[in-house]
Amino acid sequence: MKQGVVLYEKAKEHVFTGPDKYLSLQKLVVGEHMSPVLEFDSYFILVRRGTGSFIINGEEFPAEPGCVAWIQASQVLSILPEFGGELELWVVAYDYQLMNYFMFEPVSLNRETEIVTGVPVIGPEGEILQTLIRLFCQFEKLDGLRSNGSAVIRSAYLRQIELLYNREAQKYKERYRLQDMPLGRRASLYIATHSTQKLTADTVAKAISPKLSGASVNHALLVTTGMNFNQYLVRLRLVMAASYFLYYSLPFDYIASTVGFDIDVTFYRRFKKLTGMTPETYRNSMLSDGKGKRVYRKMIFSEHIISTVNYLYENLSEPLDVETVSKALFISGSLLRIQFKDCLNTSYKNILALFRVRYAEALLTTTDMPVIDISIESGFSSDRTFSRTFLEINGMSPSEFRKRRREGRS
């Protein structure tokens, strides 16, 4: 097992990601050891010029022209240019929830695990890397524009970058193995992919190797991330909670239980300590209104789609056929159907069913309401329709979903 590189400074936040940096390209030149960075969102880095190293949770990777890195919210990054040289970098934030909200296809647990545990730096050679460089350059050409159209195109470029990166990362699977990583990196990966479960430093140690102790894991995390086991675990849970804030209707107590907090008060207290804001204030700041040159996270939708989505969230318990909604919002019903198909690649009916099921999930998790009452509250015409739709979307009945949530299973 490799020896990890020790972190000598506390990591900084809001360097590469934040409300004013979504769908924007950042250019920087690093001429000396850059302070470590730990963000709330992931981000891509393209090395344009120079050589050096990326230190990611204690593991070192070469940085050369043409290399692309995908740094996750669980990873502390230090950037070290070659002695006497400079690294020219292009950086773009990649917000999972923004992209998934736009595409309306959530990342599956297996796929998310594969992304987080995959190689964080690829290149510099290969046809896919050349395509990635071209995508970055195309993204740059649209960077100064703030129209809805350019935002859609830049979102599409980001999605292509993600897909191509994952395709190239598959080639590294056999040689990038968990057992070859430094302990700090191995421990952080295990925690990142099991953070919603009940974890202790000892259980993580035993999962990595029977010979390890919890103290060893705690020390390895401390010297490679700047946080002990408990601090690192809590941070990852809070970061996950923040990623759910884009889905505005989800209650905070539901989010807290989903990410692994047994007590709501603990969630609120820890979140405010980490961010300096309450969850509600933080969410409002992330869902900015576009003022002050900030990128509005929903600007990639048409106003019709935004209005309809908001109306659905606020009236889920009511009859909501297309004609009713179009009259309430003074929108053509046929235009609404077309825009849902064009923007979200699905039908109005499917979107409404998904919203109602998501709302039902929150009620199943946070209340003791009978299933039949939840079906009515969620807007379904009958409990039979509710159960059938819930099964189609989640692969299990509402009762089984509630049982699994209460047992702490995903």
C-alpha positions in Angstrom: 0.0 0.0 0.0 1.3 3.4 -1.0 2.2 6.1 1.6 -0.2 9.0 1.4 0.9 12.6 0.9 0.3 14.6 4.0 -1.9 17.7 3.9 -0.2 20.7 5.5 -3.0 23.2 5.3 -6.7 23.3 6.0 -8.7 22.9 2.7 -10.6 26.0 1.3 -14.2 26.0 -0.1 -15.9 28.0 -2.9 -12.7 28.2 -5.0 -14.1 26.4 -8.1 -17.8 26.0 -7.3 -20.7 28.1 -6.0 -23.8 29.9 -7.2 -21.9 32.3 -9.4 -19.8 29.6 -11.1 -22.2 27.2 -12.5 -22.0 26.9 -16.3 -18.9 29.2 -16.3 -15.4 28.4 -17.4 -12.6 29.5 -15.0 -9.0 30.0 -16.2 -6.1 30.1 -13.8 -2.4 29.9 -13.8 -0.8 28.2 -10.8 2.9 29.1 -10.3 3.4 27.7 -6.8 1.9 25.1 -4.4 -1.9 26.0 -4.3 -3.8 25.8 -1.1 -5.9 22.6 -0.9 -9.5 22.8 -2.1 -12.6 20.9 -0.8 -15.9 21.8 -2.5 -19.6 21.1 -2.2 -19.8 20.1 -5.9 -17.6 18.2 -8.3 -15.7 20.0 -11.0 -13.6 19.1 -14.2 -10.1 20.4 -14.7 -8.3 20.5 -18.1 -4.5 21.0 -18.0 -3.7 23.4 -20.9 -0.1 24.0 -20.2 2.8 23.0 -17.9 3.4 19.9 -15.7 3.0 19.1 -12.1 0.9 17.0 -9.7 -2.6 16.7 -8.4 -2.8 15.4 -4.8 -6.2 13.9 -4.2 -6.9 12.7 -0.6 -3.2 11.8 -0.2 -2.8 10.1 -3.6 -0.6 11.8 -6.2 -1.4 11.9 -10.0 0.7 13.5 -12.7 -0.7 16.7 -14.3 0.3 17.1 -18.0 -1.1 19.1 -20.9 -4.2 17.3 -22.2 -5.0 15.6 -18.8 -8.5 15.9 -17.5 -9.4 15.5 -13.8 -12.9 15.0 -12.3 -12.7 16.0 -8.7 -15.6 14.9 -6.4 -17.1 16.7 -3.4 -15.5 14.0 -1.2 -12.0 14.8 -2.4 -9.4 17.3 -1.1 -7.3 18.6 -4.0 -3.8 20.1 -3.8 -2.2 21.4 -7.0 1.6 21.4 -7.3 3.2 22.8 -10.5 6.7 21.5 -11.4 9.4 23.5 -9.5 10.0 26.8 -11.3 7.1 26.2 -13.7 3.4 27.0 -14.1 0.3 25.1 -14.6 -2.4 26.7 -16.8 -5.8 25.1 -15.9 -9.4 25.4 -17.2 -12.0 24.6 -14.6 -15.7 24.1 -14.9 -18.1 23.1 -12.0 -20.3 20.1 -12.6 -23.3 20.0 -10.4 -24.9 16.5 -10.4 -28.3 17.8 -9.3 -28.4 20.6 -11.9 -27.5 18.2 -14.7 -29.9 15.5 -13.5 -32.7 18.1 -13.0 -32.1 19.2 -16.6 -32.0 15.7 -18.0 -34.6 14.3 -15.5 -32.7 11.0 -15.1 -31.2 10.6 -11.6 -27.8 9.0 -11.2 -28.3 5.4 -10.0 -26.5 4.3 -6.8 -24.2 1.8 -8.7 -23.3 4.5 -11.3 -22.6 7.1 -8.6 -20.4 4.6 -6.8 -18.5 3.9 -10.0 -17.9 7.6 -10.6 -16.7 8.3 -7.1 -14.4 5.3 -6.9 -13.1 5.7 -10.5 -9.7 7.1 -11.5 -9.8 10.9 -10.9 -7.3 11.9 -13.6 -7.2 10.6 -17.2 -5.0 11.3 -20.2 -3.1 13.0 -21.8 -3.1 10.7 -24.8 -6.0 9.2 -26.7 -8.8 10.1 -29.1 -11.3 10.6 -26.3 -9.0 13.1 -24.6 -8.8 15.1 -27.9 -12.6 15.2 -28.0 -12.7 16.4 -24.4 -10.3 19.2 -25.2 -12.6 20.2 -28.2 -15.6 20.2 -25.9 -13.8 22.5 -23.4 -12.9 24.9 -26.2 -16.5 24.9 -27.5 -17.7 25.6 -23.9 -15.3 28.5 -23.7 -16.7 30.2 -26.8 -20.2 30.3 -25.2 -18.9 31.2 -21.7 -19.6 35.0 -22.0 -23.3 34.4 -23.0 -26.0 34.2 -20.4 -29.0 33.4 -22.6 -31.2 30.3 -22.0 -30.1 28.9 -25.3 -26.4 29.1 -24.5 -27.0 27.6 -21.1 -28.7 24.6 -22.7 -25.8 24.1 -25.0 -23.2 24.4 -22.3 -25.2 21.9 -20.2 -25.1 19.6 -23.1 -21.3 20.0 -23.4 -20.9 19.2 -19.7 -23.0 16.1 -20.1 -20.9 15.0 -23.0 -17.7 15.6 -21.0 -19.1 13.5 -18.2 -20.0 10.6 -20.5 -16.7 10.7 -22.4 -14.7 10.9 -19.1 -16.5 7.8 -17.7 -15.9 5.9 -20.9 -12.2 6.7 -20.8 -12.0 5.9 -17.1 -13.3 2.4 -17.7 -9.9 1.7 -19.4 -8.1 2.3 -16.1 -10.3 0.0 -14.1 -7.9 -3.0 -14.0 -4.8 -1.1 -13.0 -6.5 1.5 -10.7 -7.2 -0.8 -7.8 -8.3 -0.1 -4.2 -5.6 -2.2 -2.6 -2.9 -0.1 -4.3 -4.1 3.2 -2.9 -2.8 5.0 0.2 -4.9 4.3 3.3 -6.4 7.9 3.5 -7.7 7.6 -0.1 -9.1 4.1 0.5 -10.9 5.1 3.7 -12.3 8.3 2.1 -13.7 6.3 -0.8 -15.3 3.7 1.5 -16.9 6.5 3.6 -18.1 8.4 0.5 -19.9 5.3 -0.9 -21.4 4.3 2.4 -22.0 7.6 4.1 -25.8 7.1 4.7 -25.1 3.9 6.6 -24.2 3.7 10.3 -20.4 3.9 10.3 -17.6 4.0 12.8 -13.9 4.3 12.3 -13.6 0.6 13.4 -16.2 -0.7 10.9 -14.5 1.2 8.1 -11.1 -0.2 9.1 -12.4 -3.8 9.2 -14.1 -3.3 5.8 -10.8 -2.2 4.3 -8.6 -4.8 6.0 -9.0 -7.1 9.0 -5.5 -5.9 10.2 -6.4 -2.2 10.4 -7.6 -0.4 13.4 -10.1 2.5 13.7 -7.2 4.7 15.0 -5.2 4.1 11.8 -8.2 5.1 9.7 -8.8 8.2 11.8 -5.1 9.3 11.5 -4.9 8.6 7.8 -8.0 10.8 7.2 -6.6 13.5 9.4 -3.3 13.8 7.6 -4.8 13.6 4.0 -8.1 15.5 4.4 -7.5 17.7 7.4 -10.5 16.0 9.2 -10.9 13.2 11.6 -13.4 10.3 10.9 -16.4 11.9 12.4 -15.8 15.3 10.8 -15.3 13.8 7.4 -18.4 11.6 7.6 -20.6 14.5 8.8 -19.3 16.7 6.0 -20.1 14.2 3.3 -23.7 13.7 4.7 -24.2 17.5 4.7 -22.9 17.8 1.1 -25.3 15.1 0.0 -28.1 17.0 1.8 -27.2 20.2 0.0 -27.4 18.4 -3.3 -31.1 17.6 -2.6 -31.9 21.3 -2.0 -32.5 21.8 -5.7 -35.6 19.7 -5.4 -37.3 22.6 -3.5 -40.4 20.7 -2.2 -38.4 18.1 -0.3 -38.8 18.7 3.5 -35.6 19.2 5.4 -36.4 16.5 7.9 -36.9 14.0 5.0 -33.5 15.1 3.5 -31.8 14.8 7.0 -33.0 11.2 7.4 -32.2 10.2 3.8 -28.5 11.3 4.2 -28.0 9.5 7.5 -29.0 11.9 10.4 -31.2 10.2 13.0 -32.0 13.5 14.7 -33.3 16.6 12.8 -31.8 19.0 15.3 -28.3 17.5 14.8 -28.7 18.0 11.1 -29.7 21.7 11.4 -26.9 22.4 14.0 -24.2 20.7 12.0 -25.3 22.3 8.7 -25.2 25.8 10.1 -21.8 25.2 11.7 -20.4 24.0 8.4 -21.9 26.7 6.1 -22.7 29.6 8.5 -26.3 29.4 7.2 -29.5 27.5 8.0 -30.5 24.9 5.4 -33.3 27.2 4.1 -31.0 30.2 3.7 -28.4 28.1 2.0 -31.0 26.6 -0.4 -32.3 30.1 -1.3 -28.7 31.3 -2.0 -28.1 28.3 -4.3 -31.4 28.7 -6.2 -30.4 32.3 -7.0 -32.7 34.6 -9.0 -30.0 35.5 -11.5 -29.3 38.9 -10.1 -25.8 40.3 -9.6 -24.5 38.3 -12.6 -25.1 35.0 -10.9 -26.2 32.0 -12.9 -29.7 31.0 -12.2 -29.7 27.3 -11.8 -33.1 26.8 -13.5 -32.3 29.1 -16.4 -31.8 26.1 -18.6 -35.6 25.6 -18.6 -38.1 27.7 -20.5 -40.3 29.9 -18.4 -43.2 27.6 -19.3 -41.5 24.6 -17.8 -40.4 26.4 -14.7 -43.9 27.8 -14.1 -45.5 24.3 -14.6 -43.0 22.6 -12.3 -43.7 25.1 -9.6 -47.4 24.8 -10.1 -47.3 21.0 -9.9 -45.3 21.1 -6.6 -47.8 23.4 -5.0 -50.9 21.6 -6.1 -50.0 17.9 -6.1 -53.1 16.9 -4.2 -55.4 18.4 -6.8 -56.6 17.1 -10.2 -53.8 18.2 -12.6 -54.5 17.3 -16.2 -52.8 19.4 -18.9 -55.9 21.4 -19.6 -56.3 22.5 -16.0 -52.7 23.5 -15.6 -52.6 25.3 -19.0 -55.7 27.3 -18.1 -54.3 28.2 -14.6 -51.0 29.4 -16.2 -52.4 30.8 -19.4 -50.3 28.4 -21.5 -51.3 26.4 -24.5 -51.8 22.8 -23.6 -50.3 21.5 -26.8 -47.2 23.8 -26.3 -46.8 22.5 -22.8 -46.8 18.9 -24.0 -44.2 19.7 -26.7 -41.9 21.5 -24.3 -42.0 18.7 -21.8 -41.1 16.3 -24.5 -38.4 18.5 -26.0 -36.8 19.8 -22.7 -37.2 16.7 -20.5 -37.6 13.9 -23.0 -40.7 12.6 -21.3 -44.4 13.3 -21.1 -46.3 15.6 -18.8 -48.1 12.6 -17.4 -44.8 10.8 -16.5 -43.5 14.0 -14.8 -46.6 14.4 -12.7 -46.5 10.7 -11.6 -42.9 11.1 -10.6 -43.5 14.2 -8.6 -46.4 12.6 -6.8 -44.4 9.5 -6.0 -41.5 11.6 -4.7 -43.9 13.5 -2.4 -45.4 10.1 -1.3 -41.9 8.9 -0.5 -41.4 11.9 1.9 -44.7 11.1 3.6 -43.9 7.4 3.9 -40.5 8.3 5.5 -41.5 11.1 7.8 -45.1 10.3 8.9 -47.2 7.4 10.2 -50.1 8.1 7.8 -51.8 5.0 6.3 -50.8 4.2 2.7 -54.4 4.9 1.5 -54.3 8.4 3.0 -50.9 9.1 1.5 -52.2 8.0 -1.9 -55.0 10.6 -1.6 -52.7 13.3 -0.2 -50.3 12.7 -3.1 -53.1 13.2 -5.7 -53.7 9.7 -6.9 -57.2 8.7 -7.9 -57.1 5.4 -5.9 -54.7 3.5 -3.7 -54.5 0.8 -6.4 -53.3 3.3 -9.0 -50.8 4.7 -6.4 -49.4 1.3 -5.5 -49.0 0.3 -9.2 -47.3 3.6 -10.1 -45.1 3.5 -7.0 -44.0 -0.1 -7.9 -43.2 0.9 -11.5 -41.0 3.8 -10.4 -39.3 2.3 -7.3 -39.5 -1.5 -7.9 -41.2 -2.0 -4.6 -44.5 -1.4 -2.9 -45.1 1.7 -0.7 -45.2 -0.5 2.4 -41.9 -2.1 1.6 -40.4 1.3 0.9 -41.5 2.5 4.3 -40.1 -0.6 6.0 -36.7 -0.3 4.4 -36.5 3.4 5.3 -37.2 2.7 8.9 -34.7 -0.1 9.0 -32.1 2.3 7.6 -31.7 0.5 4.3 -31.6 2.4 1.0 
